C-alpha cells in the first residue's frame, strides 16, 4: 500500500486565501495493468472514521477488484492521518457523561436537562474551533476531486458505505462530469437530508434486535436455557439484566450510566451478526450472576465463581458440531467478560460498555485534562452532521420525538432526547442532490440494516430515477458488498465494476445465515411480498480481511 499527503485549501469557497490542510491518502495499485479500469475511491462511513487502511483490506477481500482498479482512499479533513479537528469540551461536561445522575430512559425534566447540558456543551465547544465552518461534506468532496486530479484520473469511480453513501452521492451532485461508476452500500437519505438517518435509527435498531437477534438467542442451544426459548422470554431477560445493571454500575462509582451502557453494547453489536457471540455471553453471565442474584453476591469473588460455573455449563452444552463456537472461542470470550467485570468492580468503564450514540465518540471514557478545564475530543462526527445543514430540529422537538419513539424502540430510542445539532451555532453548508440524468447509481441495501434503515433507500430510489437497487432480503448487517460472502451481491456489483454490466432496476438477493447457523430464517421486514430473492451461495473470501472490512464500516 502506498501512502502520501496532499495539501488542500482550507476553504474551497476561497481557495486562494493561503491557508491549507493536510490530507492523508493511500493507494493499492491495480495488479493487472492490461485490464486496468481506473481509480476506485472507497470510504467506510462515519462521519469521523479513518479509512487509510481500507484499500488494503478491500483488495484482500476482493482480489478481482484490486486486479483492475487502483483502490484509493483519503482520510477526510479532520480525521486520522489528515489535519485533525477536535472540540475542546469542558471537563464539567465530560463528568456528567461519565457519571450521570439519571438513566437515559428517564424523561423527567431534570433528566432531560442533564442530557441537554451535555449536548449544548458539545455544540458550544465545537463552535469555538475556527476550523468548524470548514469541516463538512461540501469541503470534503472538493478535496476528493483534487485527489482525483493529482492522481491523473479522468473519472472518480466510487464505493461508499454508510455515511460514505452520502459523501459519494454528493460528490456526484457537485462534480457530475467527473463522477464515474458509483456504488453506495447501506444508504443514508442522500436524496433528502442527512438528519433522516438518525431519525430512523431508533426504529431500525429495534427492528434488527426484535426480528433477528432475539429469535437467534431463542434458537441457540447454548444460550436459550438461561435466557429464554422464545423472543419474548429473551427480551424479558434483557430488561431484567438492564434493571440490575443500573444499581450494579452505581455501587461501583459509575452513576446511572449502566442502562445506557448496556443498551449501547447491544446496539453496537447489531451492526454485524459476527459480533453477537461475545455480547450474548455477557448477557448470560450477567443474567445468572447479577440479575438472578442479590446485591450481597455482587462481589468479585462471588461473581468470579459464578462466571466460571456458567462457562462450564456452556462447555457442557457443546457437542463439537459445525454450528457451534469452538472451545477456544468460549474461553476467549470468558476471559474478556472476566476482565470487563473486574474493571467494573474497580470503578472503571470497560470498552465494551462505552455509553455512546451510535457512531459517536464516547465521552464517558475520555480522560479529563490535567488542567481540569477542557479536554480535546475528536469532533468530526458532530461538525459534519451539523455542518451539512438540513432539518436539525429544536431541543424541544427532540424531547417530543424521544417521548413518542422511545417506549416502542428502547434499544436506541432514548439516545436522541438531546441532540448537539439542535444547539449548533457554527455556519452550515447544504449540498445539492445528484441528478439521474448524469448517470446511474447502484445502491446496495440490507433489509434489516440497523444504522441506515431500508426506508432511506426506498426514498432515494423513489426520487433518483436511474437508481439500480440490490436489496438483500432478511439481511441485517450494516455493509453488504465484499463483507458477507454473499455471491449474489458480490457478483452483481463486480459485474458492474469489472464488466460494465449495469444491474436491472431491482435485484433481490437472499441473505447468508447468521452466526453459528446454517439456515436463513425469514423475518418480517419492508421487503416482504416483493420479488422472491435470488439464490445465494457462500463465497469463501479471505475471512480475516472480511472481518476487518466489517469493523471499518460504520
Secondary structure, DSSP 4 states (H G I P E B T S, - for coil): -EEEEEEEES-GGGGGGS-EEEEEEEEE--S-GGG--EEEEEE--TTT---TTHHHHHHHH-HHHHHHEEEEEE--TBSTTSPB-EEEEEHHHHHHHHS-SS-TT--SHHHHHHHHHHHHHHHHHHHTSTTGGG-SHHHHHHHHHHHHHHTT-SSEEEEEEEHHHHHHHHHHHH-TTTEEEEEEEEE--TTS-THHHHHHHHHHHHHHIIIIIHHHHHH-TTTHHHH-SSHHHHHHHHHHHHHHHHHHHHHTT-TT-HHHHHHHHHHHHTT-GGGHHHHHHHHHHHIIIIITS-GGG-SHHHHHHHHHHHHHHHHHH----TTS--HHHHHHHHHHHHHHHHHHHTT---GGG----TTSPPSTTPPPPTTSSEEEEE-HHHHHHHHT-S----HHHHHHHHHHHTTT-TTTTTTTSS-GGGG--S-----PPP-GGG--EEEEEETT-SSS-HHHHHHHHHHSTTEEEEEETT---S--TTTS-BHHHHHHHHHHHHH-----SEEEEPPPPPTT-SSPPP---TTTTSSPPBP--B----HHHHHHHHHH--
